[in-house]
Amino acid sequence: MATDTLTSPTGKTLLRRTSRTTTPKESSEAKTVRIVQDKAGRLAENEALLANPNVGAFLKAIAEAEGGEYDFKYGAVKGKKKDPWRFSDYSTHPGPGFGGRTTAAGMYQITIDAWRQHGGKMGLTDFSPKTQDLIAVELIRSVGVINKVKSGDIAGAMSPVARKWAALPKGPGQGNHYPAQPYEKYEVFLQNYHAAGGTSK
């Protein structure tokens, strides 16, 4: 800390210490405003990413591999009439499906924990189709490969993304990260990606 000297009226030499400036503590109100702005910014970023043709095609290919639909709980079957494992209330995550074993639900089989964590980053509290899409985008961002997907480097994106979705292969000629669960071959995933309008390197 820097010092200089002063002379008092009595002639005594005094040392003066410079004051230290500190960053004022953020008020709770300012913190709340900042968090809301951060969530709104993240939401806007993910909405822009969702509009990217390669990202949209990648999500469609994930949905094909997972076999989901927007109104599926775990255990629902495509084409089955009066399926008890479908839901119609999109106001919140629907919770556990068949056997109460897992909360994976919706088009991308998003668990309630993933919904809370990744939906919370954007201030989302429902489980609408749009919310499911946005959370899927956030899940891809969370493993650091969104730019690879945007650029069409699908093989390079697969292994990290396959940690989030068990039905995905790690890449060309490879299985998935979860040997006990079935997965879609990379060639089929890529075919579905291209069919949805995606381009690849």
Secondary structure, DSSP 8 states (H G I E B T S, - for coil): --EEEEE-TTS-EEEEE----------HHHHHHHHHHHHHHHHHHHHHHHTSHHHHHHHHHHHHHHT--TTBBTT--TT-TT-TTB----SS-----GGG----BTTTTB-HHHHHHHHHTTT--S--HHHHHHHHHHHHHHTT-HHHHHHT-HHHHHHHHHTT-TTS-SSTT---S-TTS----HHHHHHHHHHTT----
